[in-house]
Amino acid sequence: MTTLEDETLGGIAVGTETGDLRGVLGEPEEMKVDREEEAATGCYHAEWVYPDRGLSFGICGDRQGEGSVRWISASAPSTAKTSGGIGVGSSEADLKAVYGALQMMDEAAWVSLSAEVEAGVVKTITLSEMPE
């Protein structure tokens, strides 16, 4: 089983700043920002969506949706792969061979990886920050 400390999805890691994300993928095709500040973290949650790439990003930041990546999700037609080479369309067997389970958490890194598998094929894969 692998550690998630340096895990990425499509070359993007949890914690990546939005400026760096924009440098890799350009402007999001859709952006939704919550109007209410989260009391526990002091951040506004945003979702940056790239539907043509099958990628969505959860952002913790300011009212304009600028901040850092909290979660990354890939679904069809995404070609993004994890650091272990797993992505949408990978087999369940390959997923288990690389990660050992359908959901894994690395408490030392505060990161989790989960996948939705249907008929033995990965349909979605999500890399996310675990709540403290």
Long-range contacts (C-beta under 8 A, 24 or more apart in sequence): 1-99, 1-100, 1-101, 1-104, 2-83, 2-84, 2-98, 2-99, 2-100, 3-106, 3-108, 3-109, 4-104, 4-105, 4-106, 4-109, 4-111, 4-112, 4-113, 4-127, 5-106, 5-108, 5-109, 5-111, 6-83, 7-82, 7-83, 7-84, 7-106, 7-109, 7-111, 7-113, 7-127, 8-82, 8-83, 8-127, 9-72, 9-74, 9-80, 9-81, 9-82, 9-125, 9-127, 10-55, 10-72, 10-74, 10-78, 10-80, 10-81, 11-80, 12-57, 12-69, 12-72, 13-69, 13-127, 14-69, 14-70, 14-71, 14-72, 14-111, 14-127, 14-128, 14-129, 15-68, 15-69, 15-129, 16-68, 16-69, 17-67, 17-68, 17-69, 18-48, 18-59, 18-61, 18-65, 18-66, 18-67, 18-68, 18-69, 19-66, 21-48, 21-57, 21-69, 25-50, 25-53, 25-55, 28-57, 31-65, 33-63, 33-64, 33-65, 43-67, 45-70, 52-77, 53-77, 53-78, 53-79, 53-80, 54-78, 54-79, 54-80, 54-88, 55-80, 58-128, 70-128, 70-129, 71-126, 71-127, 71-128, 71-129, 72-126, 72-127, 72-128, 73-124, 73-125, 73-126, 74-124, 74-125, 74-126, 75-123, 75-124, 76-123, 82-113, 82-125, 82-127, 86-115, 86-122, 86-125, 87-122, 87-125, 88-122, 88-123, 88-124, 88-125, 89-121, 89-122, 90-121, 90-122, 91-120, 91-121, 91-122, 92-117, 92-120, 92-121, 92-122, 93-120, 95-122, 105-130
